[in-house]
C-alpha cells in the first residue's frame, strides 16, 4: 500500500497534468508563437456586442479567489493522511456535547445514528461526553446516561424572530435549557452525520490544543450504501472544497474567509453563546454561514480538524436542486446583511456572486465557439486555469471518497470517469438552482429527504 506522502505527490502531479492539458487544449498555452491573424471583434460584433462578450468573459474571474484557495490548499497540505494520532489523553479533555438538530421527521434514522455515534465515541476512548438530540417533535430515544433529548416547544420564540434550525440552536443556549459550562465544547451534527474514530481523535486534538474557539473538518459522501450515484458524484466537488479552500482558510489564516458548513462544527460553549444564533430571518436560512461571519466579526478564530465524518448526498434530483437553492438564498442574505461588516464578508461576497452569475459564466462555453473574441494571453491562461482546477476537483473528490480496495480498480476508474461525465448535468442543475433561488421566495428552509421509505411487499 502506498504511503500518504506518495499518494499526495501523485495527486499533485495529476493536478498539474490536468491543468497543463487543459491549458493547451483550450488555448491558454501554445507550443509555438500565437497566430497574429485574429479577427477584430469590435468590427465583427459591433461595440455593444463586443462589450457584452468581454464582460461575460470577465465574470469568470469572480471565482478566481476560491479556485486559488482550492489549488493551494490541495497542494501544500497532505490530503491523504489515513490515521489521526491522539496528542493527549481523552481523560484530560473537557466535557463534549455532541448536538444533533432535527425536525423529528425521521425518528428511526435519528435513533440508529445516535446508537452508532454513541458506540463509536466509546470505541474511540472518549470519556467525558453526551449526545444531545434537539428536535421539534419527540423522538422517543431510549433512556441512557449519555443521551439527552430536548424538544423545542412550539411556543418558543427568539427575540430576533430567528426560525428553523437557528431557532432550535438558540433554544439550547437558553439558561433554562443549557446544562453546559462556558469551557465545555459542542460538536454540531446533522441528523444523518456519522462520526468516525479519526474524526473523534481530531476533535479531541483540537479541544486539547485550546487555541481556537471554533473548528471544522472534512465530510465525505461516498461511504456505505450509495443511494444516488449522480448526487454523490456531484458532491465530490464539495469534498475537494473541504480539503482545499476550507482547510487553507482555517489552517493558515484561522478565519472563515469563505464561511463554513453547518455540520461537523466544533464550538466552545462560551464563544457560541456570545455569537448566538439569534440573528433574525436573515440569519435563519443559512444559519451556519451567518454564525461564522458574525464570529469572524467578533474576533474569534477557527482551525481545521483532522479526520472525516460521513454523510449521504441528496437521494434525488429534486432535493439536490432544493438544497442548492436554499444555500444560495441563505448566503445572499448574509452577504447583504448590514450586521456583517463589508471587509469581513468581501471574499464570501465575491464567491457568492460568482455563483449568482453562473448562468452568465456558463454562456461563455457556447459563446467561445460561436462568437470568439481575442483576449490577452494572461486572461486566456487564467480562464483555462479556473476551468482546469474546477474539473480536477471532481476527480480529487472521487479519489478521496472512494477506495480502489473497496470497489476494485475497474469500478474505481469508472467512478472517476463518471464524475467527469456528471459535470454538464451538475452544471445544468446548479444553473436551475441559481435562477430559481434568485426569483423564488426567500426565507424558506427546505429539508431534503434523509431516510429511505421501506419497500412495501404484498
C-alpha positions in Angstrom: 0.0 0.0 0.0 1.3 3.4 -0.9 2.2 5.9 1.8 0.2 9.0 2.3 3.0 11.3 1.0 3.4 9.2 -2.1 -0.3 9.4 -2.7 -0.2 13.2 -2.2 2.7 13.6 -4.6 0.9 11.6 -7.2 -2.2 13.7 -6.7 -0.2 16.9 -7.1 1.4 15.6 -10.3 -2.1 14.7 -11.6 -3.4 18.1 -10.8 -0.5 19.8 -12.6 -1.0 17.5 -15.6 -4.7 18.2 -15.8 -4.0 22.0 -15.7 -1.4 21.8 -18.4 -3.5 19.6 -20.7 -6.5 21.9 -20.2 -4.3 25.0 -20.9 -3.0 23.5 -24.2 -6.4 22.1 -25.4 -8.3 25.4 -24.6 -5.6 27.7 -26.0 -4.4 29.1 -22.7 -0.9 28.0 -23.6 0.7 27.4 -27.1 3.6 25.3 -28.2 4.7 27.9 -30.8 4.1 31.6 -31.5 0.5 32.8 -31.4 -1.4 33.3 -34.6 -1.5 37.0 -35.3 -4.2 36.9 -38.0 -7.0 37.1 -35.5 -10.4 38.7 -36.1 -11.3 42.1 -34.8 -14.3 41.6 -32.5 -15.2 45.3 -32.5 -15.7 45.2 -36.2 -17.3 41.7 -36.2 -19.9 42.2 -33.4 -20.1 45.9 -33.0 -19.4 48.0 -29.9 -22.3 46.7 -27.8 -21.9 43.1 -28.8 -18.2 43.1 -28.1 -18.6 44.9 -24.8 -21.1 42.2 -23.7 -18.8 39.4 -24.7 -15.9 40.8 -22.8 -18.0 41.5 -19.7 -19.3 37.9 -19.8 -15.7 36.6 -20.1 -14.6 38.8 -17.2 -17.3 37.3 -14.9 -15.3 34.0 -14.9 -12.8 35.7 -12.7 -15.2 36.1 -9.8 -14.4 32.5 -8.9 -10.7 33.0 -9.1 -10.1 33.7 -5.3 -11.8 30.4 -4.3 -10.1 28.5 -7.1 -6.7 29.8 -6.0 -7.5 28.8 -2.4 -8.5 25.3 -3.5 -5.4 24.9 -5.6 -3.1 26.0 -2.8 -4.9 24.0 -0.1 -4.9 20.8 -2.2 -1.2 21.0 -2.8 0.6 22.4 0.3 -1.2 20.1 2.8 -1.1 16.3 2.7 -4.5 15.3 1.5 -4.2 11.6 2.2 -3.4 11.2 5.9 -5.1 7.9 6.8 -4.9 8.0 10.6 -5.2 10.7 13.2 -3.0 10.2 16.2 -4.1 11.4 19.6 -1.9 14.2 21.0 -3.2 13.9 24.6 -5.3 11.8 26.9 -9.1 11.8 26.4 -9.3 11.9 30.2 -7.8 15.4 30.2 -10.4 16.7 27.7 -13.2 19.0 28.9 -16.9 17.8 28.6 -18.0 17.3 25.0 -21.7 17.6 23.9 -22.5 16.1 20.6 -25.5 18.0 19.5 -27.8 16.7 16.7 -30.5 19.1 15.5 -33.6 17.6 13.7 -37.2 18.4 12.9 -38.1 15.0 14.1 -39.4 13.7 10.7 -37.1 10.7 10.7 -37.1 9.3 14.2 -35.8 5.9 13.3 -32.8 7.4 11.4 -32.0 9.5 14.4 -32.2 6.6 16.8 -30.0 4.4 14.6 -27.4 7.1 14.2 -27.4 8.0 17.9 -26.6 4.4 18.7 -23.9 4.2 16.1 -22.3 7.5 17.2 -22.5 6.5 20.8 -20.7 3.3 20.2 -18.1 5.0 18.0 -17.3 7.5 20.8 -16.9 4.7 23.3 -14.7 2.7 20.9 -12.5 5.8 20.3 -11.9 6.2 24.0 -14.0 9.4 24.5 -14.9 9.5 28.2 -16.5 12.8 29.2 -19.3 13.3 26.7 -23.0 13.3 26.0 -25.1 13.0 22.8 -27.9 15.6 22.8 -30.7 15.4 20.2 -32.7 18.7 19.7 -35.9 18.2 17.9 -39.2 20.0 17.1 -41.0 16.7 17.7 -40.5 14.0 20.3 -38.1 11.2 19.1 -38.6 8.7 21.9 -34.9 7.9 22.5 -34.2 5.1 24.9 -33.1 6.3 28.3 -29.3 6.4 28.6 -27.0 8.3 30.9 -25.0 9.6 27.9 -28.1 10.6 25.8 -30.3 13.6 26.2 -33.4 14.5 24.2 -34.5 18.1 24.0 -37.8 19.0 22.4 -38.2 22.6 21.3 -41.7 23.9 22.4 -43.9 25.1 19.6 -44.5 28.3 21.6 -40.8 29.2 21.8 -39.9 32.4 20.1 -36.5 34.1 19.8 -36.2 37.9 20.4 -35.0 38.5 16.9 -37.5 36.2 15.1 -34.9 33.6 14.2 -36.5 30.5 12.6 -35.8 26.9 11.5 -32.6 25.4 12.7 -31.3 28.6 14.1 -34.3 28.7 16.4 -33.7 25.2 17.8 -30.0 26.0 18.3 -30.8 29.2 20.1 -33.2 27.4 22.4 -30.4 25.2 23.5 -28.5 28.3 24.7 -31.3 29.5 26.9 -30.4 29.4 30.6 -33.4 27.2 31.5 -32.3 24.6 28.9 -28.5 24.7 28.8 -26.5 22.4 31.1 -23.0 23.2 29.8 -20.3 25.4 31.3 -18.6 28.1 29.2 -15.4 25.9 28.9 -17.3 22.9 27.6 -17.4 22.0 23.9 -20.2 21.3 21.4 -19.9 19.2 18.3 -22.7 20.1 15.9 -24.0 17.4 13.6 -26.9 16.9 11.2 -29.3 14.0 11.8 -27.6 11.9 9.1 -24.0 12.7 10.1 -21.9 9.7 11.3 -18.7 10.0 13.4 -15.5 8.1 12.7 -12.8 7.3 15.1 -10.4 9.6 13.2 -12.9 12.5 13.5 -13.2 11.9 17.2 -9.4 11.9 17.7 -9.2 15.0 15.6 -11.9 16.7 17.7 -10.0 15.8 20.9 -6.7 17.1 19.5 -8.5 20.4 18.6 -10.1 20.7 22.0 -6.9 19.8 23.9 -4.9 22.3 21.8 -7.3 25.0 23.1 -6.0 27.8 20.8 -9.2 28.4 18.8 -12.8 28.6 19.7 -14.3 27.1 16.5 -13.3 24.3 14.2 -14.5 22.2 11.3 -13.4 19.2 9.3 -13.9 17.1 6.2 -17.2 15.4 5.3 -17.4 12.7 2.6 -20.5 11.2 0.9 -19.4 8.0 -0.8 -19.5 5.7 2.2 -21.5 2.5 2.8 -24.6 2.2 0.6 -24.9 4.8 -2.1 -28.5 5.9 -2.8 -27.9 8.2 -5.7 -24.7 7.9 -7.7 -25.4 11.1 -9.6 -25.7 13.3 -6.5 -22.9 11.5 -4.7 -20.5 12.1 -7.7 -21.7 15.7 -7.9 -20.9 16.2 -4.2 -17.3 15.0 -4.9 -16.7 18.7 -5.6 -17.6 19.5 -2.0 -15.1 17.0 -0.7 -12.4 18.7 -2.7 -13.6 22.1 -1.5 -13.3 20.9 2.1 -9.7 19.7 1.6 -8.7 22.8 -0.4 -10.4 26.1 0.4 -11.8 25.2 3.8 -8.6 23.7 5.0 -6.4 26.5 3.8 -8.6 29.3 5.3 -8.7 27.6 8.7 -5.2 26.2 8.9 -3.3 29.2 7.5 -5.5 32.2 8.3 -7.7 30.8 11.1 -10.6 32.8 9.7 -13.8 31.8 7.8 -12.9 33.9 4.8 -15.4 32.0 2.7 -17.7 30.9 5.6 -18.2 27.3 6.8 -20.7 24.5 6.7 -23.4 23.7 9.3 -22.3 20.2 10.2 -19.0 18.9 11.7 -18.7 22.2 13.6 -16.9 22.2 16.9 -17.6 25.2 19.2 -16.6 26.3 22.7 -19.8 26.9 24.7 -18.9 30.4 25.9 -17.9 31.6 22.4 -21.1 30.1 20.9 -23.2 31.8 23.5 -21.6 35.2 22.7 -22.1 34.8 18.9 -25.5 33.1 19.3 -28.0 32.0 16.6 -30.4 34.8 17.5 -29.8 36.6 14.2 -33.3 37.2 12.8 -34.7 36.0 9.5 -31.5 36.9 7.5 -29.6 34.6 9.8 -32.0 31.7 9.6 -31.8 30.3 6.1 -28.0 29.7 6.1 -27.6 29.9 9.9 -24.1 28.3 9.6 -22.8 31.0 7.3 -24.2 33.9 9.3 -22.8 32.4 12.5 -19.4 32.0 11.0 -19.2 35.6 9.6 -20.6 37.0 12.9 -17.9 35.1 14.9 -15.3 36.4 12.4 -16.5 39.9 13.0 -16.3 39.5 16.8 -12.6 38.4 16.5 -12.9 34.6 17.2 -10.5 32.2 15.5 -11.0 28.9 13.7 -9.0 25.8 12.9 -9.3 22.8 10.6 -9.9 19.5 12.3 -8.3 16.3 11.0 -10.5 13.2 10.5 -13.5 12.9 8.3 -17.2 12.4 9.0 -19.8 10.6 6.8 -23.0 11.9 5.3 -25.3 11.0 2.5 -25.9 13.1 -0.6 -29.5 14.0 -1.5 -31.4 11.0 -2.7 -32.9 12.6 -5.8 -32.5 15.5 -8.3 -35.4 17.5 -6.7 -33.8 17.5 -3.3 -30.4 18.3 -4.8 -31.8 21.4 -6.6 -33.7 22.5 -3.5 -30.6 22.1 -1.3 -28.5 24.3 -3.6 -31.3 26.9 -3.9 -31.5 27.3 -0.1 -27.8 27.6 0.2 -27.7 30.3 -2.5 -30.6 32.3 -0.9 -29.2 32.0 2.6 -25.7 33.1 1.6 -27.1 36.0 -0.4 -29.0 37.1 2.7 -25.7 37.0 4.7 -23.8 38.9 2.1 -26.4 41.7 2.0 -26.9 41.8 5.8 -25.8 45.1 7.4 -24.9 43.2 10.6 -21.8 41.8 9.0 -19.0 44.4 8.1 -18.1 44.5 4.4 -14.4 43.8 5.0 -15.3 40.6 6.8 -17.5 39.3 4.0 -15.6 40.5 1.0 -14.3 37.1 -0.2 -17.6 35.5 0.7 -19.4 38.1 -1.4 -17.1 37.6 -4.4 -17.6 33.8 -4.1 -21.4 34.2 -3.8 -21.7 36.4 -6.8 -19.6 34.0 -8.9 -22.4 31.6 -8.0 -25.1 34.1 -8.7 -23.7 34.9 -12.2 -23.1 31.2 -13.0 -25.7 31.2 -15.8 -23.9 34.1 -17.5 -20.5 32.5 -17.0 -21.8 29.2 -18.4 -22.8 31.0 -21.6 -19.1 31.5 -22.3 -18.8 27.8 -23.1 -21.0 28.3 -26.1 -20.0 31.9 -26.9 -16.3 31.0 -27.1 -17.2 28.7 -30.0 -19.9 30.7 -31.8 -18.7 34.2 -31.0 -14.9 34.0 -30.4 -13.1 37.1 -29.2 -9.4 37.9 -28.9 -8.2 38.1 -25.3 -4.8 38.9 -23.7 -2.7 35.7 -23.3 -2.7 36.1 -19.5 -6.5 36.3 -19.5 -6.8 33.1 -21.6 -4.3 31.4 -19.2 -6.2 32.2 -16.1 -9.6 31.3 -17.6 -8.2 27.9 -18.5 -6.6 27.6 -15.0 -10.0 28.2 -13.4 -11.7 25.6 -15.6 -8.9 23.0 -15.1 -8.9 23.3 -11.3 -12.7 23.0 -11.1 -12.6 20.0 -13.3 -9.9 18.4 -11.2 -11.9 18.9 -8.0 -14.4 16.3 -9.2 -11.6 13.9 -9.8 -10.0 14.5 -6.5 -13.3 14.2 -4.7 -13.8 10.7 -6.1 -10.3 9.7 -5.3 -10.7 10.9 -1.7 -14.2 9.4 -1.2 -13.8 6.0 -2.9 -11.1 3.4 -2.4 -9.9 1.1 -5.1 -9.5 -1.5 -2.4 -13.3 -1.3 -1.7 -14.5 -1.1 -5.3 -11.7 -2.6 -7.3 -9.6 -0.6 -9.8 -12.0 -1.0 -12.7 -15.0 0.3 -10.8 -12.8 3.0 -9.2 -11.7 4.2 -12.6 -15.3 4.2 -13.8 -16.2 6.4 -10.8 -13.6 8.9 -11.8 -14.8 8.9 -15.4 -18.4 9.2 -14.3 -17.7 12.2 -12.1 -16.3 14.0 -15.2 -19.4 12.9 -17.3 -21.7 14.2 -14.5 -20.2 17.8 -14.7 -22.5 19.0 -17.6 -25.6 17.7 -15.8 -24.5 19.1 -12.5 -23.8 22.5 -14.2 -27.3 22.5 -15.6 -28.9 21.7 -12.2 -26.7 24.4 -10.5 -27.9 26.9 -13.1 -31.6 25.9 -12.4 -31.0 26.3 -8.7 -29.4 29.8 -9.2 -32.3 31.1 -11.3 -34.9 29.6 -9.0 -33.1 30.9 -6.0 -32.9 34.5 -7.4 -36.5 34.7 -8.4 -38.1 32.3 -5.9 -39.5 33.0 -2.4 -36.8 33.8 0.1 -36.7 32.8 3.8 -37.7 29.2 3.2 -35.9 26.2 4.7 -36.3 23.1 2.6 -35.2 19.9 4.3 -34.0 17.1 2.0 -35.2 13.5 2.4 -32.9 11.7 4.9 -34.4 8.3 5.2 -35.4 5.7 2.5 -39.0 4.6 2.9 -39.2 0.8 3.4 -40.4 -1.2 0.4 -44.0 -2.4 0.6 -44.4 -6.1 -0.2 -47.7 -7.8 -1.0 
